[in-house]
Amino acid sequence: MARPPPAPPKPPPKRAQQPAAARPVAKPRPAAKQPAPGGFQRAKLHAYARRGGAVARIAIIAAIWGGVAAGLVAVWFTWDMPNPATAVTTPRRPAIRLLDPAGQLVARFGDASGQVVLPASLPPYVPAAFIAIEDRRFYQHGAFDMEGIARALVVDAWHRRVVQGGSTLTQQVAKTLFLGNQRTLRRKVQEAFLTLWLARHYRRGEILGIYLNRVYLGEGAYGVDAAARLYFNVPATQLTLAQAAILAGLPKAPSGLNPLANPRAAAARAAEVLNAMVAARDISPAEAGAAAAQLDNAAQPVSRTSWFALWVMQQEDAAIPEGEDITLSTTLDAPLQATAQAALDQTITTQGPALRVSQGAVVVLDAGTGAVRALVGGVGDREGYDRATLARRQTGSAIKPIVWLAGLLAGMNPGSIVFDGPLYLRGYHPHDYEAGYRGNVTMTEALADSMNTVAIRILLRAGGALRVIAVARALGLDDHFPDDATMALGSGAVGVLQLAGAYATFFNGGRRVTPFGVAAINGAPANMAPPAPVADPAEAQEVADMMRAVVTGGTGKAAFIPGIYTAGKTGTTQDYRDAWFVGYAKGDIIAVWVGNDDNSPTNGVLGGTLPAAIFRDIANHL
């Protein structure tokens, strides 16, 4: 059966119609703006521009303030930096050279003088030695050797300490000419600036020339020519390979490696230089071996004579022209100086501890002129307190020859009889060193055995203490002496040099001499007082003869030398605080004192023991 057709869809219900006036009128929406072609990109660019402008302003401000800060830092690092244009020509300190009577250099002060030398005028191995050990890549790198710096950093880091440097010769020139050896950040920055300045204004060969002429090589020597003349007594143009190696090794430690201070260390360092030259192919192994064999004898050290040299400088200070090189022709006998120093040092070092004596002084002078041939101011520090010229010590019986001379001037003679016995002077009771008295003795016997009571009786017969003091003054002793009888026993204090000069009168025919150390200044004779007669020659000789008896059979027998005429007098002060021997041998006066700086007693040291033995050692080398 057929299905009926579907019913048609119902229409939607109709909304109730409102009056037109009651319906709200819809506002039309504004149409969306459509961007013009390319407008979006321009907007982004404007935004970026605004942000970029702000960044640029910040960058400019930062750059300005950064520049100000950098300028302030640069000022802080360089405000005291020297002017390199003037420092290159800075003059050296004046040199003062001391020569012995033969014209040989014995000491020097100030900077050693030398000639300006060009690298081309030197033997090729001289500059090569410095380059090989100090800056092997000198001709390959710029102002700074970055490879060398990196290598040094690695080595130092490995050893955890500074064992290798990376500075170039140009840097060393900057430091030598302008800055010195201070190790601070400021100095390192200044060194860098000055190194760049040098590299800009000078060619490599010129920098090498400045280095060779200005590098410090110890002992006041600046430059290879000054050092060659100082250490080897030759100009730099005549240096041997061995000598060049020694000089090239000095910049590392000029004070400790120079051949005067440490010849062995200088030779060892020079061997390193020779090996570096072989590695750089500057010399062959055979040439290095031949030079190494000469190292031990390459240097000719100057005598270490600072005691004498310092005394001379003090004496001649007013006569030395300021700011000028000067040469002083001195009276020094360098081998004798070394002998005197060694005799004193050895005696005090070996016997001093047991005898509680720690110091001494020695003067050797020509009895005829007063020329000082050797002067030793003490044991130890060669530039310390000079006991030969500055110290004043009681003389003990070493004053007695002057008392005896006063007696001769009063009419006595060596055979005059004087009583040795008890003596009382206003509570003062002198006695002899040896127990007992000898009774009547001659002046010669009394001096030989150093009799104290006889000394006072001679003083009284000579006219008293003031009369004896006047004689001492005539002989050159101008220190204070007591105006009483103790003067005859050496209670007054004098200097070793002074007493040596006074003794010269007894052995030169009665003339007073003034000790001196300089005979000429720059070739012109120095002003010095000539010997002047102060005693009758016969009477002076009589005192000398009586002092001969002191060493032949008296208290100074330790100073007797078979075959050599010696004469002198011992002296020992209270509590053995000072011990003296002053005597004559081969035309010279040798004065020796031993004791302690603090005036403490020694352990029984007499003038006839250590001082007489030192006298004998020196006299044997005259």
C-alpha positions in Angstrom: 0.0 0.0 0.0 1.3 3.4 -0.9 2.7 5.7 1.8 1.1 9.2 2.0 3.3 12.2 1.0 5.2 14.0 3.8 3.6 17.1 5.3 5.2 20.4 4.2 7.5 22.1 6.8 6.0 24.6 9.1 7.1 28.2 8.6 9.0 29.8 11.5 6.9 31.9 13.9 6.8 35.5 13.1 8.3 38.1 15.6 6.0 40.6 16.9 6.3 43.8 14.9 7.4 46.9 16.9 6.7 50.4 15.8 9.5 51.9 13.9 9.9 54.6 16.4 10.5 52.1 19.1 13.2 50.1 17.4 16.8 51.2 18.1 18.8 52.4 15.2 22.1 50.4 14.8 25.2 52.6 14.5 27.3 51.8 11.6 30.8 50.4 12.4 33.7 52.4 11.1 35.4 50.7 8.3 38.8 49.1 9.3 41.8 51.0 8.1 43.7 49.2 5.5 47.5 49.9 5.8 49.0 51.6 2.9 51.6 49.6 1.0 55.0 49.6 3.0 53.6 51.5 6.0 54.2 48.7 8.5 57.9 48.5 7.8 58.3 52.2 8.2 56.7 52.1 11.6 59.0 49.4 12.7 62.0 51.4 11.5 60.8 54.5 13.3 60.6 52.4 16.5 64.1 51.0 16.0 65.3 54.4 15.3 64.0 55.7 18.5 65.6 52.9 20.4 68.8 53.2 18.4 69.0 56.9 19.2 68.8 56.1 22.9 71.5 53.5 22.6 73.7 55.8 20.6 73.3 58.6 23.2 74.2 56.1 25.9 77.2 54.9 23.9 78.4 58.4 23.3 78.0 59.4 27.0 79.8 56.1 28.0 82.5 56.8 25.4 83.0 60.3 26.8 83.2 59.2 30.4 85.3 56.2 29.4 87.7 58.5 27.7 87.8 60.7 30.7 88.4 57.7 32.9 91.1 56.4 30.5 92.7 59.8 30.5 92.7 59.9 34.3 94.2 56.4 34.4 96.9 57.4 31.8 97.7 60.5 33.9 98.0 58.4 37.0 100.4 56.0 35.3 102.5 58.6 33.5 102.4 61.8 35.6 105.9 61.1 36.9 107.2 59.5 33.7 110.5 61.1 32.6 110.8 63.0 29.3 112.4 60.4 27.0 113.9 63.0 24.7 116.0 64.4 27.5 116.7 61.1 29.4 118.5 59.6 26.5 121.3 62.2 27.0 121.3 62.2 30.8 124.9 62.7 31.9 126.6 60.1 34.1 127.9 60.8 37.6 131.4 62.2 37.7 134.1 59.5 38.2 136.8 59.7 40.9 139.7 57.4 40.2 142.4 56.5 42.8 145.7 55.4 41.4 148.7 53.9 43.2 152.2 55.4 42.8 152.7 53.3 39.7 149.6 54.6 38.1 147.5 51.5 38.5 143.8 51.9 39.5 143.2 50.9 43.1 139.8 52.3 43.8 137.0 54.3 42.1 133.9 56.2 43.0 131.0 57.4 40.9 130.4 56.0 37.4 133.2 54.4 35.5 134.2 56.6 32.6 134.3 55.1 29.1 134.1 56.0 25.5 130.9 55.9 23.4 131.2 53.0 21.0 129.2 52.0 18.0 128.2 48.3 17.6 130.0 48.3 14.2 133.3 49.3 15.9 133.2 46.4 18.3 134.3 42.8 17.6 131.2 41.1 16.2 131.0 38.7 19.1 130.5 41.6 21.6 127.0 42.6 20.6 126.3 39.0 19.6 126.9 37.9 23.2 124.4 40.4 24.6 121.8 39.6 22.0 122.2 35.8 22.5 121.7 35.8 26.2 119.3 38.8 26.6 117.1 38.9 23.5 117.9 36.2 20.9 115.0 37.3 18.6 116.0 41.0 18.7 115.9 41.5 15.0 112.8 39.4 14.4 110.2 40.9 16.8 108.8 44.3 17.3 109.1 46.5 20.4 107.7 43.5 22.4 108.5 39.8 21.9 105.1 38.2 22.3 106.5 34.7 21.8 109.1 35.4 24.5 106.5 36.7 26.9 104.3 33.7 26.3 107.2 31.3 26.8 108.2 33.1 30.0 104.6 32.9 31.3 104.5 29.2 30.7 107.9 28.6 32.4 107.0 30.8 35.4 103.6 29.1 35.8 105.3 25.7 35.7 107.7 26.7 38.4 105.2 28.8 40.3 107.6 31.6 40.5 109.4 34.1 38.3 112.3 32.2 36.7 112.4 33.7 33.2 111.7 37.1 31.8 110.4 38.1 28.4 111.7 41.6 28.2 113.4 42.7 25.0 116.5 44.8 24.7 114.3 47.8 23.8 112.4 47.3 27.1 115.7 47.0 28.9 116.8 50.3 27.3 113.6 52.0 28.4 114.1 50.7 31.9 117.8 51.6 32.1 117.5 55.0 30.6 114.3 56.2 32.2 113.0 54.1 35.1 115.4 52.1 37.2 114.7 48.7 38.8 111.4 49.4 40.7 108.9 46.7 40.2 105.4 48.3 40.3 102.4 48.3 38.0 103.0 52.0 37.3 106.6 51.4 36.3 105.6 48.5 34.0 103.0 50.6 32.2 105.5 53.4 31.9 108.1 51.0 30.5 105.6 49.9 27.9 104.9 53.5 26.8 108.6 54.3 26.7 109.4 51.1 24.8 106.9 52.1 22.1 108.5 55.6 22.0 112.0 54.1 21.5 110.8 51.7 18.8 109.2 54.6 16.9 112.1 57.0 17.1 115.1 54.7 16.8 116.2 51.9 14.4 117.2 48.6 15.7 120.9 49.2 15.3 120.5 52.5 17.2 118.7 50.9 20.0 121.4 48.2 20.3 124.0 51.0 20.4 122.2 52.8 23.2 121.9 49.6 25.1 125.6 48.8 24.8 126.6 52.2 25.9 124.2 52.6 28.8 123.6 49.1 30.2 124.7 48.9 33.9 127.4 46.3 34.3 128.2 46.6 38.0 130.7 48.6 40.1 129.5 51.9 38.8 130.2 50.9 35.1 127.6 52.0 32.6 128.3 50.6 29.1 130.7 48.1 27.7 133.6 50.4 27.3 133.5 51.5 30.9 133.2 48.0 32.1 136.0 46.7 29.8 138.3 49.3 31.2 137.3 48.6 34.8 137.4 44.9 34.8 140.0 44.1 32.1 141.9 47.4 31.7 141.3 47.4 27.9 138.9 49.4 25.7 135.8 47.6 24.5 137.3 47.4 21.0 139.9 45.0 22.3 137.7 42.6 24.3 138.3 38.9 23.8 135.4 36.5 23.4 135.8 35.3 27.0 135.8 38.9 28.3 132.7 39.7 26.2 130.9 36.7 27.6 131.6 37.9 31.1 130.3 41.3 30.4 127.2 40.0 28.6 126.4 37.9 31.7 126.3 40.9 34.0 122.9 42.5 33.3 121.2 39.6 35.1 122.8 40.6 38.4 125.5 43.3 38.1 126.4 43.4 41.8 126.6 39.7 42.4 128.0 38.4 39.1 130.8 40.9 38.4 134.4 39.5 38.5 135.3 41.8 41.4 132.5 40.7 43.7 132.4 37.0 42.7 134.9 35.8 40.0 133.6 32.2 40.2 130.0 33.2 39.6 131.0 35.6 36.8 132.8 32.7 35.1 129.8 30.4 35.5 127.4 32.9 34.0 129.8 33.6 31.1 129.8 29.9 30.3 126.0 30.2 29.9 126.5 33.1 27.5 128.9 31.1 25.4 126.4 28.2 25.2 123.7 30.7 24.1 126.0 32.0 21.4 126.6 28.5 20.1 122.8 27.8 20.1 122.3 31.1 18.1 125.1 30.0 15.7 127.2 33.1 16.5 130.3 31.1 17.4 131.3 27.5 16.9 131.5 24.9 19.8 135.3 25.0 19.4 135.4 28.7 19.8 133.2 28.5 22.9 135.5 25.8 24.4 138.6 27.9 23.8 136.9 31.0 25.4 135.6 28.9 28.3 139.2 27.8 29.1 140.1 31.5 29.5 137.3 32.5 31.8 139.1 32.0 35.1 141.9 34.3 34.1 139.9 36.8 32.1 139.3 39.4 34.8 142.0 41.4 36.5 140.3 42.5 39.8 141.0 45.9 41.3 142.3 45.7 44.9 139.6 46.0 47.5 141.0 49.0 49.4 137.9 50.8 50.7 139.3 51.6 54.1 142.1 53.7 52.5 139.9 55.0 49.7 137.2 56.2 52.0 139.7 58.0 54.3 141.2 59.7 51.2 137.8 60.8 50.0 137.0 62.3 53.4 140.4 64.1 53.5 140.2 65.5 50.0 136.5 66.2 49.8 137.0 70.0 49.8 139.7 69.8 47.1 137.6 67.7 44.7 135.9 69.8 42.0 132.2 69.2 42.0 130.7 67.6 38.9 134.0 66.8 37.2 135.9 63.6 36.6 139.0 63.5 38.8 142.1 61.3 39.3 143.8 61.1 42.6 147.4 59.9 42.7 147.6 58.2 46.1 150.3 56.8 48.2 148.6 53.4 48.6 150.6 50.1 48.2 147.8 47.8 47.3 149.6 44.5 48.0 150.7 45.9 51.4 147.1 46.9 52.1 146.0 43.3 51.4 148.8 42.0 53.6 147.8 44.2 56.5 144.1 43.4 56.2 144.9 39.7 56.0 147.2 39.8 59.0 144.6 41.6 61.2 141.7 39.5 60.0 143.5 36.2 60.5 144.8 37.0 64.0 141.4 38.3 65.3 139.5 35.4 63.6 141.7 32.6 64.9 142.7 33.9 68.4 140.1 36.6 69.1 137.3 34.4 70.4 139.4 32.8 73.1 141.0 36.1 74.1 137.8 38.1 73.9 139.1 40.6 71.4 137.0 41.4 68.3 138.5 44.4 66.6 141.7 46.1 65.5 143.3 48.7 63.3 146.5 49.0 61.3 148.4 51.9 59.7 151.5 51.7 57.7 153.2 54.9 56.7 156.5 56.1 55.3 158.6 57.4 58.3 160.4 59.9 56.1 157.4 61.6 54.5 154.2 60.6 56.3 152.8 58.9 53.2 150.2 56.3 54.2 150.9 53.1 52.4 148.2 51.0 54.0 145.3 51.7 56.3 142.9 49.1 57.8 140.0 50.4 59.8 138.8 47.2 61.3 137.8 43.6 60.9 134.7 42.8 58.8 132.7 45.5 57.1 135.2 47.4 54.8 133.0 50.5 54.8 132.0 50.7 58.4 133.5 52.6 61.4 137.1 53.4 60.7 139.0 52.7 63.9 142.3 53.7 62.3 141.3 57.3 61.9 138.2 58.0 63.9 138.6 56.0 67.1 140.4 57.4 70.1 141.9 54.8 72.5 144.1 55.0 75.6 147.7 54.4 74.6 149.0 52.7 77.7 152.8 52.5 77.6 152.9 53.2 73.9 153.1 56.9 75.0 156.4 56.4 76.8 158.8 57.1 73.9 157.4 60.7 74.0 157.9 60.9 77.7 161.5 59.6 77.2 162.1 62.3 74.5 160.9 64.9 76.9 163.5 63.6 79.4 166.3 63.8 76.8 165.2 67.4 76.0 165.6 68.1 79.7 169.2 66.9 79.8 168.9 63.2 80.4 170.5 60.5 78.2 169.9 56.8 77.6 172.3 55.9 80.3 170.8 58.2 82.9 169.9 56.3 86.1 166.4 56.4 87.4 165.0 54.7 90.4 162.4 52.0 90.0 160.6 51.7 93.3 157.4 52.5 95.2 155.9 55.8 94.4 153.1 57.7 96.1 151.6 60.9 94.5 148.6 62.4 96.4 147.1 59.0 96.9 148.1 57.6 93.5 150.2 54.5 93.8 151.5 53.3 90.4 153.3 50.0 90.0 154.9 47.9 87.3 153.2 45.1 85.4 155.7 42.6 86.8 155.8 42.0 90.5 158.7 43.7 92.4 160.9 46.6 91.6 164.3 46.8 90.0 165.9 49.7 91.8 168.3 51.8 89.9 168.0 51.3 86.1 169.0 53.2 83.0 166.5 54.9 80.8 167.1 52.2 78.1 166.4 49.4 80.6 163.3 51.1 81.9 161.8 51.6 78.4 162.7 48.0 77.3 160.8 46.6 80.3 158.1 49.4 80.3 158.6 50.4 84.0 155.8 52.6 85.2 157.3 54.2 88.2 160.4 55.2 86.1 158.1 56.8 83.5 156.5 59.0 86.1 159.9 60.0 87.6 161.1 60.9 84.1 158.0 63.0 83.5 158.7 64.9 86.7 162.3 65.4 85.8 161.3 66.6 82.3 159.2 69.4 83.9 155.8 67.7 84.6 152.8 66.7 82.6 152.4 70.0 80.7 156.0 69.8 79.4 155.4 66.3 78.1 152.1 67.3 76.6 153.9 70.1 74.7 156.3 67.5 73.3 153.4 65.3 72.2 151.8 68.3 70.5 155.0 69.1 68.7 155.0 65.5 67.3 151.4 65.9 66.0 149.3 64.4 68.9 146.6 67.1 69.4 144.0 65.2 71.4 143.3 65.8 75.1 145.9 64.6 77.6 145.4 64.7 81.4 147.5 67.3 83.2 148.8 64.9 85.8 151.2 62.0 86.3 149.0 59.5 84.7 149.8 61.1 81.4 153.2 59.2 81.5 151.3 55.9 81.7 149.0 56.5 78.7 145.7 57.6 80.2 145.3 60.0 77.3 143.5 58.7 74.2 144.8 59.1 70.6 144.1 57.7 67.1 146.1 55.0 65.5 147.0 57.1 62.5 148.1 60.0 64.8 150.4 57.8 66.9 152.0 56.3 63.8 152.8 59.8 62.6 154.3 60.8 65.9 156.6 57.7 66.0 157.9 58.7 62.6 159.9 61.5 64.2 162.1 59.0 66.1 163.2 57.3 62.8 163.5 60.2 60.4 166.0 62.5 62.1 163.6 64.4 64.4 161.1 65.7 61.8 157.4 65.9 62.3 155.3 64.4 59.5 151.7 64.9 58.6 150.1 61.7 57.4 148.7 62.0 53.9 147.2 59.7 51.2 147.1 61.9 48.1 150.2 63.1 46.2 148.5 64.7 43.2 145.1 65.7 42.0 144.6 65.4 38.2 148.4 65.5 37.9 148.9 68.7 40.0 150.8 68.2 43.3 148.5 68.1 46.3 148.9 70.6 49.1 150.6 68.8 52.0 152.6 69.9 54.9 156.3 69.1 54.4 158.2 67.4 57.2 159.3 70.0 59.8 162.2 69.7 62.4 160.8 69.3 65.9 163.5 67.4 67.7 167.3 67.2 67.7 168.3 64.4 65.3 170.7 62.9 67.8 168.0 62.8 70.5 165.4 61.3 68.1 167.9 58.6 67.3 168.6 57.9 70.9 164.9 57.2 71.5 164.9 54.9 68.4 167.9 53.0 69.8 166.1 52.6 73.1 163.0 51.2 71.3 165.4 48.8 69.5 166.1 47.3 73.0 162.3 46.8 73.4 162.3 44.2 70.6 165.7 42.6 71.3 165.1 41.8 74.9 162.1 43.7 76.3 158.3 43.5 76.2 158.3 43.5 72.4 160.4 40.5 71.7 157.6 39.1 69.5 158.3 41.9 67.0 161.9 40.8 66.6 162.8 39.6 63.1 166.2 38.1 62.4 168.1 40.0 59.7 165.6 42.9 59.7 166.1 46.0 61.9 162.9 46.5 63.9 162.2 48.8 66.9 159.1 49.8 68.7 157.0 50.0 71.8 154.2 48.0 73.4 151.2 49.4 75.1 148.6 47.9 77.4 145.8 49.8 79.2 144.0 49.1 82.5 142.1 45.8 82.6 143.6 44.9 79.2 141.1 47.0 77.3 143.6 48.1 74.7 146.7 46.5 73.3 149.2 48.3 71.1 152.4 47.8 69.2 153.9 50.7 67.3 157.2 50.2 65.6 159.6 50.6 62.7 160.8 48.3 59.9 162.4 49.0 56.5 161.6 52.7 56.5 158.0 52.4 57.6 156.1 52.9 60.8 153.6 50.1 61.5 151.0 50.9 64.2 148.7 48.1 65.4 145.8 48.3 67.9 143.5 45.6 69.1 140.5 45.7 71.5 136.7 45.9 71.5 134.4 48.6 70.3 132.5 48.6 73.5 135.7 49.1 75.5 135.2 45.8 77.3 138.3 44.1 78.8 140.1 41.4 76.7 141.3 38.2 78.2 144.8 39.4 79.2 145.9 40.6 75.7 149.2 42.5 76.0 150.8 44.8 73.4 153.6 42.3 73.2 151.3 39.4 72.1 148.7 39.9 69.3 149.8 43.4 68.2 153.4 42.5 68.1 152.7 39.4 66.1 150.6 41.4 63.6 153.5 43.9 63.3 155.9 41.1 62.5 153.6 39.5 59.8 153.3 42.9 58.0 157.0 43.8 58.4 158.0 40.5 56.8 156.2 41.6 53.7 157.6 45.1 53.3 
